Amino acid sequence: MNKICIVGYNFGDNYQNYVPMFIYSVLKAYPNYSVKIFSTNNLKPKIWEKINKLEHLGDFEIYENFNFDMKNTKSIKKYGYYQQALRWFFYHESFDEYDYIYIGDLDIFICREDLDLCEQHILHMKQIKLPYSNSLRVNLKENSFSIKRFIKLLKNRDSVALKKLFNNKPIEERRLTGLHFIEREKYYKEVRKHFYYFHSILLGEVKTETRNDEELLYELISLSDIDLPPISPNKPDLDPLNYLAVNFRPHHGLHFGLFRDNRTMVKEHQILQSDVYKGYFDYFFKLYINDKLLRDILYLEDWKYNYITKRIIDYYYDESNI
């Protein structure tokens, strides 16, 4: 039987509230999986109160105040999503005992699917003939001049981007997604040798045009001896049964972040109204109604966090959205 570890990362305070929910959702859906959480700071006592209620669910570990093999994560350059990129450039010794690693987002409530999460990605890896499962996107972004963008680039001393801004040239972004499934031994054997170089990028010691953590993941694999997947012809395919598609990239659950404000919900309307997401909600809501533990860990003295849960429930019970 394959051993799989689901890994989540917390950077700072913004996503701490999701840690208990993430652990609960994974182990409720897949009790035979393991969960590991790496956090750049200590989790708050109120978060630990929730986590301590989950010990009976299965195997999980939390590493606090974690430095990701770097001397000082606080020295990482602040612009872009460089701190989030730490997840791509470190290897923990505890990974040795697993066949597969899945790097997920803490604000996704993982749901049990008809085909096991691990099996889906193994089939996708066989399809694309790579030791990881992800999809590659290429975007052309407009590079129109604005004072706000000019000041930001000036502060960051980004001479390459400044030159493109004044030439009004579009920016090509090549990126993988932030949900990354890995065949541990084959994948890390090739990419670990490049970690130190990317640590230098994160610390600002090596300059790069790359602004996004998902672009940095693309750069890491580009430097390695592992191939990249074919370019996805369109948006990621969220259907967990479409594992033969090039653009296969399911959320595997409800992404709470899509409900954080009206603007995001309107933008992601097509996703939220998909049969896949309605199925995820049905799974989540049955647990929410029947399991007091889930209701307990979802309730925190943080109105923004509680408000998102309420928005999700209200959204799918609003007849105008059906």
For each residue, the residues with C-beta under 8 A, 3 or more apart:
1: 32
2: 99 100 118 122
3: 34 97 98 99 100
4: 30 33 34 98 99 100 101 102 117 118
5: 33 34 35 36 94 95 98 100 101 102
6: 26 30 33 34 35 36 102 104 110
7: 35 36 37 38 87 101 102 103 104
8: 19 22 35 36 37 38 103 104 105 106
9: 37 38 39 84 86 87 103 106
10: 15 16 19 37 38 39 40 41 43 106
11: 14 15 39 40 83 84 86
12: 15 40 41 83
13: 16 41 44
14: 11
15: 10 11 12 18 19 106 107
16: 10 13 19 39 43 44 47
17: 20 21 47 300 302 305
18: 15 21 22 106 107 256
19: 8 10 15 16 22 23 37 39 43 47 51 62 106
20: 17 23 24 47 50 51 53 54 297
21: 17 18 24 25 106 109 256 297 298
22: 8 18 19 25 26 35 37 104 106 107 108 109 110
23: 19 20 26 27 35 37 51 54 57 60
24: 20 21 27 28 54 57 293 294 297
25: 21 22 28 29 108 109 110 111 253
26: 6 22 23 29 30 33 35 110
27: 23 24 30 31 33 35 54 57 58 59 60
28: 24 25 31 57 112 287 294
29: 25 26 110 111 112 113 117 253
30: 4 6 26 27 33 110 112 116 117
31: 27 28 57 58
32: 1 58
33: 4 5 6 26 27 30 58 59 118
34: 3 4 5 6 58 59 60 61 98
35: 5 6 7 8 22 23 26 27 58 59 60 61
36: 5 6 7 8 60 61 62 63 92 94
37: 7 8 9 10 19 22 23 60 61 62 63 106
38: 7 8 9 10 63 66 68 87 92
39: 9 10 11 16 19 42 43 62 63 64 65 66
40: 10 11 12 65 66 67 68 73 83 86
41: 10 12 13 64 65
42: 39 64 65
43: 10 16 19 39 47 48 51 62 64
44: 13 16 47 48
45: 48 49
46: 49 50 300 301
47: 16 17 19 20 43 44 50 51
48: 43 44 45 51 52
49: 45 46 52 53
50: 20 46 47 53 54 296 297 300
51: 19 20 23 43 47 48 54 62
52: 48 49 55
53: 20 49 50 293 296 297
54: 20 23 24 27 50 51 57 60 293 297
55: 52
56:
57: 23 24 27 28 31 54 60
58: 27 31 32 33 34 35
59: 27 33 34 35
60: 23 27 34 35 36 37 54 57
61: 34 35 36 37 94
62: 19 36 37 39 43 51
63: 36 37 38 39 66 92
64: 39 41 42 43
65: 39 40 41 42
66: 38 39 40 63
67: 40 70 71 72 73
68: 38 40 73 86 89 90
69: 89 90 91 195 199
70: 67 73 75 76 86 199 202 203
71: 67 75
72: 67 75
73: 40 67 68 70 76 83 86
74:
75: 70 71 72 203
76: 70 73 82 83 86 202 203
77: 80 82 156 202 203 204
78: 82
79: 82 152 155 156 211
80: 77 210 211 212 213
81: 84 85 211 212 213 214
82: 76 77 78 79 85 201 202 213 216
83: 11 12 40 73 76 86 202
84: 9 11 81 87 178 213
85: 81 82 88 89 198 202 213 216 217
86: 9 11 40 68 70 73 76 83 89 90 202
87: 7 9 38 84 90 103 213
88: 85 180 198 213 216 217 220
89: 68 69 85 86 195 198 199 202 220
90: 68 69 86 87 195
91: 69 95 188 192 195
92: 36 38 63 95
93: 96
94: 5 36 61 97
95: 5 91 92 98 101 184 188
96: 93
97: 3 94
98: 3 4 5 34 95 101 184
99: 2 3 4 183 184 185
100: 2 3 4 5 118 121 122 181 182 183 184
101: 4 5 7 95 98 181 182 184
102: 4 5 6 7 117 118 121 179 180 181 182
103: 7 8 9 87 178 179 180 181 182
104: 6 7 8 22 108 110 179 252
105: 8 108 178 179 255 257
106: 8 9 10 15 18 19 21 22 37
107: 15 18 22 255 256 257
108: 22 25 104 105 251 252 253 254 255 256 257
109: 21 22 25 253 254 256 280 284
110: 6 22 25 26 29 30 104 117 252 253
111: 25 29 252 253 254 279 280 283 284
112: 28 29 30 283
113: 29 116 117 120 240 250 252
114: 240 241
115: 119 120 240 241 243
116: 30 113 119 120
117: 4 29 30 102 110 113 120 121 240 252
118: 2 4 33 100 102 121 122
119: 115 116 122 123
120: 113 115 116 117 123 124 240 241 243 248 250
121: 100 102 117 118 124 125 133 181 243
122: 2 100 118 119 125 126 133
123: 119 120 126 127 243 244
124: 120 121 127 128 133 181 243 244 248
125: 121 122 128 129 130 131 132 133 181 183
126: 122 123 129
127: 123 124 243 244 248
128: 124 125 133 229 230 246
129: 125 126 227
130: 125 133 226 227 229
131: 125 182 183 186 187 190 226
132: 125 180 181 182 183 187 221 226
133: 121 122 124 125 128 130 180 181 248
134: 176 177 179 180 181 217 229 249
135: 176 177 229 232 236 246 247 248 249
136: 174 175 176 218 228 229 230 231 232
137: 173 174 175 176 177 231 232 236
138: 172 173 174 231
139: 172 173 175
140: 170 171 172 173
141: 170 171 172 173
142: 170
143: 164 165 168 169 170 171
144: 168
145: 149 150 165 166 168
146: 149 150
147: 150 151
148: 151 152
149: 145 146 152 153 165
150: 145 146 147 153 154 162 165
151: 147 148 154 155
152: 79 148 149 155 156
153: 149 150 156 158 161 162 165
154: 150 151 157 162
155: 79 151 152
156: 77 79 152 153 161
157: 154
158: 153 161 162 209
159: 162 163
160: 163 164 207 209
161: 153 156 158 164 165 171 209 211
162: 150 153 154 158 159 165 166
163: 159 160 166 167
164: 143 160 161 167 169 171
165: 143 145 149 150 153 161 162 168
166: 145 162 163
167: 163 164
168: 143 144 145 165
169: 143 164
170: 140 141 142 143
171: 140 141 143 161 164
172: 138 139 140 141
173: 137 138 139 140 141 212 215
174: 136 137 138 215 218
175: 136 137 139 212 214 215 217 218
176: 134 135 136 137 180 214 217 218 221 229
177: 134 135 137 180 214 236 249
178: 84 103 105 213 214 217
179: 102 103 104 105 134 249 251 252
180: 88 102 103 132 133 134 176 177 217
181: 100 101 102 103 121 124 125 132 133 134
182: 100 101 102 103 131 132 187 188
183: 99 100 125 131 132 186 187
184: 95 98 99 100 101 187 188
185: 99 188 189
186: 131 183 189 190
187: 131 132 182 183 184 190 191 226
188: 91 95 182 184 185 191 192
189: 185 186 192
190: 131 186 187 193 224 225 226
191: 187 188 194 195 220 221 224 226
192: 91 188 189 195
193: 190 224
194: 191 197 198 220 223 224
195: 69 89 90 91 191 192 198 199
196: 199 200
197: 194 200 201 206 223
198: 85 88 89 194 195 201 202 216 219 220
199: 69 70 89 195 196 202 203
200: 196 197 203 205 206
201: 82 197 198 204 205 206 208 210 216
202: 70 76 77 82 83 85 86 89 198 199
203: 70 75 76 77 199 200
204: 77 201 207
205: 200 201
206: 197 200 201
207: 160 204
208: 201 219
209: 158 160 161
210: 80 201 215 216 219
211: 79 80 81 161 215
212: 80 81 173 175 215 216
213: 80 81 82 84 85 87 88 178 216 217
214: 81 175 176 177 178 217 218
215: 173 174 175 210 211 212 218 219
216: 82 85 88 198 201 210 212 213 219 220
217: 85 88 134 175 176 178 180 213 214 220 221
218: 136 174 175 176 214 215 221 222 228
219: 198 208 210 215 216 222 223
220: 88 89 191 194 198 216 217 223 224
221: 132 176 191 217 218 224 226 228
222: 218 219 228
223: 194 197 219 220
224: 190 191 193 194 220 221
225: 190
226: 130 131 132 187 190 191 221
227: 129 130
228: 136 218 221 222
229: 128 130 134 135 136 176 232 246
230: 128 136 246
231: 136 137 138 246
232: 135 136 137 229 235 236 246 247
233: 246 247
234: 247
235: 232 247
236: 135 137 177 232 247 248 249
237: 242 245 247 248 249 250
238: 249 250 251 271 274 276 277
239: 242 245 250 276
240: 113 114 115 117 120 243 250 252 276
241: 114 115 120
242: 237 239 245 248
243: 115 120 121 123 124 127 240 248
244: 123 124 127 248
245: 237 239 242 248
246: 128 135 229 230 231 232 233
247: 135 232 233 234 235 236 237
248: 120 124 127 133 135 236 237 242 243 244 245
249: 134 135 177 179 236 237 238
250: 113 120 237 238 239 240 276
251: 108 179 238 254 255 280
252: 104 108 110 111 113 117 179 240
253: 25 29 108 109 110 111 280 284
254: 108 109 111 251 277 280 281 284 312
255: 105 107 108 251 258
256: 18 21 107 108 109 259 260 308 309 312
257: 105 107 108 260 264
258: 255 264 265 268 271 272
259: 256 264 265 272 308 311 312 315
260: 256 257 264 308
261: 264 265
262: 265 266
263: 266 267
264: 257 258 259 260 261 267 268
265: 258 259 261 262 268 269 272 311 315
266: 262 263 269
267: 263 264
268: 258 264 265 271 272
269: 265 266 272 273
270: 273 274
271: 238 258 268 274 277
272: 258 259 265 268 269 277 315 321
273: 269 270 277 278 321
274: 238 270 271 277 278
275: 278 279
276: 238 239 240 250 279 280
277: 238 254 271 272 273 274 280 281
278: 273 274 275 281 282 316
279: 111 275 276 282 283
280: 109 111 251 253 254 276 277 283 284
281: 254 277 278 284 285 312 316
282: 278 279 285 286
283: 111 112 279 280 286 287
284: 109 111 253 254 280 281 287 288 312
285: 281 282 288 289 313 316
286: 282 283 289 290
287: 28 283 284 290 291 294
288: 284 285 291 294 295 298 313
289: 285 286
290: 286 287
291: 287 288 294 295
292: 295 296
293: 24 53 54 296 297
294: 24 28 287 288 291 297 298
295: 288 291 292 298 299
296: 50 53 292 293 299
297: 20 21 24 50 53 54 293 294
298: 21 288 294 295 306 309
299: 295 296 306
300: 17 46 50 305 306
301: 46
302: 17 305 306
303: 306 307
304: 307 308
305: 17 300 302 308 309
306: 298 299 300 302 303 309 310
307: 303 304 310 311
308: 256 259 260 304 305 311 312
309: 256 298 305 306 312 313
310: 306 307 313 314
311: 259 265 307 308 314 315
312: 254 256 259 281 284 308 309 315 316
313: 285 288 309 310 316 317
314: 310 311 317 318
315: 259 265 272 311 312 318 321
316: 278 281 285 312 313 321 322
317: 313 314
318: 314 315 321 322
319: 322
320:
321: 272 273 315 316 318
322: 316 318 319
